[in-house]
Amino acid sequence: MEPVSNVFHLVEGFALVMLCNCRLYPRRLSVHILREVKTLIRSLGCSVDDQPVIDVIDRCCPQVMEKCLGMLPPAEKAAALSVSNIDLQWIADRSSCVWTAGFQDENSTKSSSSLNLNGVDPWSTCLFGFLERGRVLTLCPSAVMHSWPVVYGRINTLFTVVDPTPVNDNRASLLRGSATVRKPVNERDIYMHVWKNYVTFAFRVVPPVPSPVVRCASPDLSLSSSPDSLSTERNDNKSPGGNVSPTGLYKLVVPLLRCETVDVRDAAVHALGKVNSEALKDLMEELVIYIREAVDRKQENMRRRRRRDALRLQLVRVFELVAEYGTFGISPCVLDRDTQSLHPTFVEYIDGARLYLENEADKEVSAIRDIKLHFCNFIRKMIKSFSLETCVTLLKRDVRRNLFTVFAGWSGRFGRPLGHPISALEADERPCSELQLSALQAMSALLCCGPCFNPQGLAEDGLFYPWLDMLLASHDEKIYQLARETVVLLLECNPDIGPMLDWVVDRCYTGTAEVADGCFLALATIFSAREYPCDHYTAVINVTLMNTGCPRTLVHETALQLLQVLDKRFFGAVGPLPAEGDIGYEWNPKTRPFAGPVYAEDNTYIDALSGI
């Protein structure tokens, strides 16, 4: 007999799938079901290991809702900010069309041109925010497990409505051709939005493909291996949905990357990008053949080339989304177990894409520009998804060096200090393009991914210093913040390269206000965080003392805080800096030539500063 707790988890899983609906009534009914399940569990005294789904969702609603505020019109944003406690019931009760993808009520819809099919969707953002690690995925595994077969059945049933291809589709085609839809436009658009939510939900909850052995990242996943070698006999799974093969989901959705119908293709891309960390290896097995085709550089006619470029673009979009969601950093299949470096499959894809884009450097085709943009974003977001400790071994030096060189060529005038020629249009101070900024961000991520791939570049008068000077002197806030972050990470990742610290200290004195401030704030970040290895602490104390007299508030306050940290570290524990008029305050111009108080009782501290 089925345990009562399993029945409750099945009902919770069913209610979770109901939340994918665009209409208000099913959503509200789902909330009611989740609340009733919680009440029944408590009333019957059932022993369950999982937390009630409704409790988990209600707890994370404020954080999830905060991410949606930018998507809301002023009235909805004001309503959200005025509520002291936002829960799932409050969100499900919102009836504005921004929450319902354009639905006015339960029985009518807007025209298809007004439906919010590919724009911002606060409801979907909330729904998939609930399904993140540390929330429903982690705390309610039984409900998630029961939701998988339910949502898989819905996907297959609804696909007959949204499928853009005829029944006798020729699968040998490189691209899935578009065809006349089966249903009226309005009806298909409505179902398309629901199907998009279903398929994204499915990739959040899809279990790993059952295997007779413990699955791990292995050389079989290499692009040079045969796709047949990636398939092994799978054991039957006794868990709920064990008779529903995850492979069926991949076989249905992955080919849609070739689809010419934009809404179907984009739904597939966004769903694949949200794959959960445990299922990433299975998805990669299905993508190997597509990756191999994308990195192939053989000569081809214009028509086939455009089709392959379309595939390249969708593939890199998927990888960018996977990286953006942080999945690379937590998936067990991404790192090689022996070397703790990126798995060869990903390295081969990265190298292959780089070589292809290098050969296309002179072509200003929009598709190539889009591929470059998403490729830069993918590299940056992938690196950022790993800890600094993991980055030490993540990518080999030659891989980082080659990527950095390519991206420098895409960064416009910001590649000039590194020896890259630029055009007259790029030489002026006009705002950098989206591609140039993305390339610059990727360059920074690569340069700070573990120890520098070119230590000579950070030696005295190294080639990276003029480049950092240029970034720190920028009046573009995004570039300036990037420069500060880059200096901090270069110091953190290269503590054994003394000239780097010497350059930072020197620029605090010799740089322009922007450069000096950026270098000092980076210095303060590093020395406040930990005891940084340094042979010249007096130089750091000196530059800190100098900046206590800085007229710019941020630098002045940071210098005072850093001075306290350095004081405690080198001269013993001392309380907060006293204010003028406090007991113990004493102004001594001999020992404090800049500004601020000294400690009258701490003779060691005063003597030390007097000798600097």
C-alpha positions, 0 to 999 in steps of 0.5 A: 500500500502506498504510504500516505506521505508519498500521496501527499508528495505526489499531490504537491508535485502535481500542484507545482506543475499547475503553477506553470499555467498562464491563467489565474484560476489554476495558479490559485487552485495550486496554492490552495492545494499546497496549503491543504496538503500542509494542513493534512500532514500536520492534522494526520501527524504524518512523518515526512522528511521533506518540508511542506512545499508551500512553506519553502516557497513562502519563505523565499518569496521576498527574495524572489520578488525582489529580482522581479521588481525591475520587470513590473510597471509602476503600479505593481511595483508600488504594490509589491513594495507596500506589502510587509510580507509577500507570499505565494498567495499574494503573487498568485492573486495578482491579476494585472496582465503583466502577471498573466502573459497578456490574459485579461481574464479566464475566458478572453485573451489579448490579440497575439501582438499584445501577448507577452511571449518573449518579453519579461515574464515576472510570473515565470521568473518567480516560478523558476526562482522557487526551483533554485538550489537551496529552495524547492529543489533541495528542500522538497526532493520528493515533491520534485521527483513526483512532478517530473512524470506529470510535467513530462506528460504535459509537454508531450501532449501539448507539443502536438499543438505547438510543433511547427513541423508537419507530421512527415518531418524530414529529420535529415534536414540540417534545419527544422523547417517552419510550417503552417501552424495547426491551430489559430494564431491566438490559440497556439500562442497561448499554448506556446507560453504554457509549453515554454513554462512546462519545458523549462520546469522539466529541465529544472526537475529532470532526474539523471538518466539511470545508470548501472554504475555511478556516473562521472565525467569520463573521457567517453564524453570527448568530442572525438569519441563516437556518440554511440559510446556515450550510451550504455545500458541503464537500470530501471529506476524504482522511483516515481517516474522511473518508467519515464525516460529523461532521454525522451525529453532531450530527444524532443527538445535538443533538435529544436535548436535547429528550428526556424520558428523563433518562439519554439527555438527560444523556448528550447534555448531557455529551457536547456539553459536552466538544466539542473546540475545533476542532469547536465552530463546527460544533456552534454551527451545529447549535445556532443554531436551538435558541438562537433558540427559547430566547431567543424571548420570545413568549407561549405556553401553559403546556405549550409554555412548560414544554417551552421552559424544559426546552430552555433549561435543557439549552442553558445546561447545555451552555454551562456545561460547554463553559466549564468545560472551558476550550473557549471560551478556546481555540476559534478560532471564539469571538472575532470576528477584527476586534474580539477580542470575543465572537462575536455569536452568543454575545452574542445568546444571553447578552442573550436569556437575560438578558432572558428571566430578567429578566422571570421575576424574580418567579417561584419556579419550580424550572426557572427557578431552575435556569436562573438557577443554570446561567446564572450559572455559565456566565458566570463560567466562560466569562470565567475561560476567557480570559486577562486580556488577552483579557478587556479586549475580551471583552464590551462595557461595556453587556453587562457592566453589564446582566448585573451588575445582573441578578445583583445582584438574585439575590444576596440580601443581597449586592445591598443595598449596590448599591441592590437591595431585599431581603426580611426573610429575606435580610437575616439572616446565614444562609448564602447559597443556591447561587444567591446564591453563584453570582450573586455569583461571576458579578458578580465575574467581570463586574466584573473582566472588563477595565476596570470597566464603571462607572468612577464606581463606583470613584471616591472614595466609589464605590458598589462600595466598600461592596459590597467592604467587605461581602464582605471582612467575611463569615465565609463562607470562600468569599465572603471568598476571592472578595472577596480575588480581586475586589480583586486583579483590580480593581487589576490591571484598573484601574491608571489608577483611583487611588482604587481603590488609595487605598481598598485602602491606607486599609482596611488601616488603618481596616477590621476585621481581616478587611477589613484583612487581605484588602486587604493580602494583595491589595496584596501579590499585586499589588506582588509580581507586577509593578511596579504604576503608583503615585504613592504608593509611600511609602504602600505601604511604610508599610502593609507595614512596619506589617503586619510587626508583625501577630500573624496569621502569614499577614499577618506573613510576607506583609509580610516577603516584600513588604518584600524585593520593594519593597526590591529594586525601589527600593533595589537588590538585597539578600539575604534578611532575616537572622535575629537572631544572624546576621552583619549583623543589627542592631536599631535601634528608631529605624528599625524601630518595628514588628518585624524586622531591618534591614540594617546595611550598607545605609545607603540602605535605613535612611535611606529608611525613617527618612524615612518 
